[in-house]
Amino acid sequence: MPDIRYSLEKYKGRSTRYHCPKCHQRTFTRYVDHQTNKYLSNYTGRCNRVEKCAYHFTPKMYFEKNGYEPDDYYTLTPKSKTIVKPPSCIDPKLMLTSLTNYHQNNFAIGLSKLFPEHMVWEVLQRYYVGTAKGNKTIFWQVNRVGQVRTGKVMQYDVHTLKRNGYINWVHHIIKQKDFNLKQVFFGAHLLINKSRPVAIAEGEKNAIFGALYYPQYNWIAVGSVEMLNLQKLNALKDYHVTLFPDKGKAFEKWSKIAESACFDVRVNTVLEYTDLNEGDDIADLVISIKKEQYNASPEALLDRFKKRNDYLNLLLEIFDLGVTI
C-alpha cells in the first residue's frame, strides 16, 4: 500500500501551530513532506478555525500553482511488520486531585452566573472537569474502563465564557516521555449506560452547557467539527444518538455524516432556526436564552433602577428591601 507523502503536521505543542495567512490567528497547521521532513510552504495548510476562517490551501493547490514533480503524492515503502504501540495513559490520581477549587476556575465561575452553583459543581465533577493553575480548566478524556488518556487545558474569560489563548495538553505539561496519544470522546466514561440517549457536541464547553440545560442526554464532545467521522459515529450504533453541530457549515457537514451512518442518527435543528450567527453553538444559544430570561425578570428591572439612582442601592441595603412579584 502506498503511503501518503503529504499530510497535516501532528500537534506537538504550540510550536507546531502558525499564524494563518488569512485570519492571522495562531491556529494554522502546515502540510509536511514526509520524504524530506520539510514543510511544503508557509501558506500550504489549514486553519483550525473552521467556522470563523476556513482557510485551506492543499498540496494539490500548491502544485497546480508551482508545477508538479513525479510521484508527488505517493511513495512506495517496503512491506514490514507493524508494531502497534498501545495508547498512553495518565495517572488517574492526577485527574482526581484536580476536581476541586472551582472557585478558582474561570469556566466554573462563569457558569455559576448562569446556573445554580451546586448544579455546576455536580456536572463538572461528573464530567471530570478539573482546575489548573492560573484559573484554567482541564477537560479530561477518560474511556469506559476508567483509563485517563489526557486532559485538554484551556483558559476562559470569566464574563463571556469565550476561550482565551491557546490549547495545551496535560501530557505536555507534565512532560510524560514517549507519550502515544489516542484521544477518546470527552465524556466517554458516561457511555457505560446504553439506555440513556447520547448527544454529541463539537467542543467540550458545549457538552457541559448541554448537560446543564438538556440533562436528559449523556453529552459527549469530539473536540472540533473535523473530528467527527463515520467510523467514530458508527462505533455508537448501540446508542440513541443526536448530533448538535454548530450553526451553518458544521450542520451541513454533520448531517451528511449522519445520513451515511449504519444506524439511525438524529441531527438537532434548533440552532439552524435561530437568528444566531454562523458558527454559533449550543453555549451561545443557552447564554442568549439566559439573558432574555434575566432581562424579563424583576431583578433586571431593579438593576436598571440602581444604575439611574446612586442612592437607591444604599436605601435598599438600609431597609433590607427587595422586589416581589
N, C-alpha and C positions, 0 to 999 in steps of 0.2 A: 504493500500500500504506500502511495506517495505521501510525504509529509508536507503540510502547507508551509511554504517558505516565509511568508509574511503574516504576522499576527499582532494584535494589540499587546503592548507590554503589560506583564502582570504587575499588580500593585505590590510594591515593596517599600512602602512609606512615601512620605510627601515628596521625596527627591525624584520619584517616578511620575510626578504629575507636573504639567507645564501650563503656561498661560495660553489660553485659547486664542487663535488668530482672529476669531470673530467677536467674542464677548469679553476677551481679555481676563477672564477669571482663571484661577489656577486649578482648572478642572479638566485639563486636556491630556489625553493618553495618546502616545505616538505609536506608529507601526514599526516593528523591529524586523530586520532582515536576519533570519536565524542562520543563514550561511556565513554572513560576515559579522554578526552580532553588533550591527550598527543600525541607527535609525535611517529610514528612507529619506526623510526631510523634516524640517521643523514645522511644516504645515500639513504633513500627512498623518492623520489620526482622527480621533473622535472626541468631542466634548461630552463630558458625563452629564451635563445639564440638558438632558434630552428634551424636556418640555420647554425650557426657557431659551435655549440657544439652538440645539440640534445640528451644530456644525459637524460634518463627517466627510473627510477627504480620504478616499480609499486608495490602496495601492494601484488598482486599475485606473483610477482617475489620474494618478501620478504618472503612470507610464503612457497613458494617452496624451498627456501634456509633454512629457520629456522623451518619449520613444521607448520601445521595448527591447529587452535583452532575451536571448534564448533561455527557456526554462525558468522564466521569472517567477512562476507561481509554485512550481513543484520541484523537489529534488528527491531522487530515489535513495533510500537508505537500505542497507543490508538487513535481512531478517535476523532478529535476535530475540532471545527470551527476555521478556519484560518483567522486571521485578516490581510488583505493586507495593508501594510504601503505605502503611496504614495511616489514617488521619491522626494528627497530633491532638492532644487534649491538654487542658489546663487544670491544675489542682482545684477541685470544687470548693475547698476551704477559702480560696482567694475570692471566689464569687460570693460565697455566703457572708463573708465579713464586709462586703460592700453594700449589702441590702439594708442599709440604715442611713442615718444622717441626712434624711430627706429635707430637713430644714436648711441644709447647705447645698441643695441640689436645685439649680435654676429651673430645670424642667419640672420638677415636683412642685416647686413654689408657684410657678406659673399655672400649673394645672389646678392647684388648690384655690386659685382665684375664680375658677370656673365650676369646680365640683367640690363637694364636702371633703375636708382633709382626710377623714378616716377612710373614705371610699378610694381616694387617690393612693393612699399608703397601701391599702389592701391589694389593689390592682398592680401596683409597681412590684410588690413582693411576689405576687402570683406569677408575674411575667418575668421575674428575675431581672429587674432593672436596678442597677446599683448606682452608687455615688463615687465619683473620682475626685482627685484634687482639683482645686480651682472651680468648685461648684459645677463640675461637668457630670455628664450622665453616661452610664455604661449599659448598653443593651446586650446582655449575654445571650449567646446561642447555645442551647442545651438540647441534645437529642432525646429521643423517647426512653433511652435507658439511663439517662442522667449524666452522660458524658458532656463536659463543657468544652466545646470546640474553640471558641474565642469570645471576645467581647468587643463590640464597636463603641468607641468613645467619642462623644460629641459635646459641644458647648451650645447652650441655648440662651437666647435673650429672654430674661425673666418676664418681660412685659408683652412681647409679641409672640413668644414661643417659636421664633424662627431660628434656624441654626446659624451659629457664628463660626467662622474659621473653617479649618479642615478636619477631616475624619482621621482618627487614629485607631489603633487596634491594641488590645491588651498584650497579645503575644509579642508585639513590637516593643511595647513599653517595658515589659519585664525581661526582654532580650532572651527569650527562650530559644535555644540553639536548635538548628535543623528542624524548624517547625514546618510541618506539612499541613497547610490549611485546607480543610474541606468544610465549607460552610453548610449549615442546615437552616431551615426556616427559623426566623425569630419567633418563639412561641411553640416550637416543635414538640417540646416536652408535654404540652397540653393535648397532643394528638392521641394519647393513650385512650381517651374517651371517644369512641367512634360513633356514639349515639347522638352527640351534640353537633349541630351544624357548624361548618368551618367557614370563616370569612377571610379572604386573602387581600391584604393591602400592599401597597408598594413599599412604603417606609415604615420603620419601627414606630415612629411617632404616631402615624396614622392608626397602627394596630392598637396602641394604648388609648387613643381617643375613641376608637371604635368600641373597645372593651368597656369604656366608661359610659358611652352613650347608647350603644347597642349590645347590651350584655348577654343577649340570647345566643350569641355566637362565641366559639373559640376563635379568636383572632390570631392570625399569623402574618408575617411580612417576609417578602422576598429580598428587600433591600433597594430595589430600583425597578423601573419599568422594564429594562432589558433583562432582568434576572429571572423573569418568569418564562418558561418554555414548556413545550408539550410533554417532555419527559418528566419534569417536576410535577406538572399538573396531573398526569396520568398515574403518578405514584400515589395520588389521593383518591383513587377510584372507589375505595370502600367508604368514602365520606360524602355527606351532602355539602357541596362546595358552592359558595357565591363569591365572585370576584368584585372587588371595589376599586377599580382603577381611577386614576386622576382624570379630570375632565379633559376631553379633546382627543389628541393623538393617542394617548395611552388607552383610552376607552376603545378606540378603533382597533388598536393592536391586540389588546387582550380579548376582545370579542372574537377575533379571528382564531386565536389560540383555543378559546372555549369551544368554538364550532368544530374544531378538529380533534377534540378530546375523545377518548374512548368511552366516556360516560357523560351523563347529563350535568352540565355546569351552567349555573346561572351567572349573569352579569348584571350587577345593580346599576340602575339608570338614574338614580336620584340626582347625582351631580350634573348630569347632562341637561337636566331640565331646570337648572337654577340660572341666575344671572351672574354667577361667579366667573372669574377669568379663566382663560385657557391655562391648563396646568394646575389649577387649584385642586385641593384634595379633601378628604374626609375631615381633617383637622380644621381646614378653612371653613368648611360647612358648619361644623359644630360651634366654632368660635362666633360665626355670624349669627347663628340661632341664639346663642347665649347673650350676645349683645342686644339683639332685638327683645329678648325677654327682660333684660335689665332695663332697657330704655322705656319699657311699658310698665315698670314696677314703681311702687311708692318710693323706694329707696332712691331711684333715679331722680324723681321729682324733688325730693328733699335735697339731694346733692346739687341740683340746679339752683335751688333757693340759696344754699350755702355760698355758692360762687357769687351770687348777686349781692349778698349782705354779709359783710365781715363779722357782724355781731351775732348773727343767728346761731352759729356753731357754739359760741360761748353760752348763749341763752339756753340752748338745748342741753348742754352739759350741766349747767347750774340747776335746772329744774328737772333733769333726767327725763326729757321729753323724747318722743318718737312719733313715727307715722303709723296710724292704724287705718284699716280698711273695713 
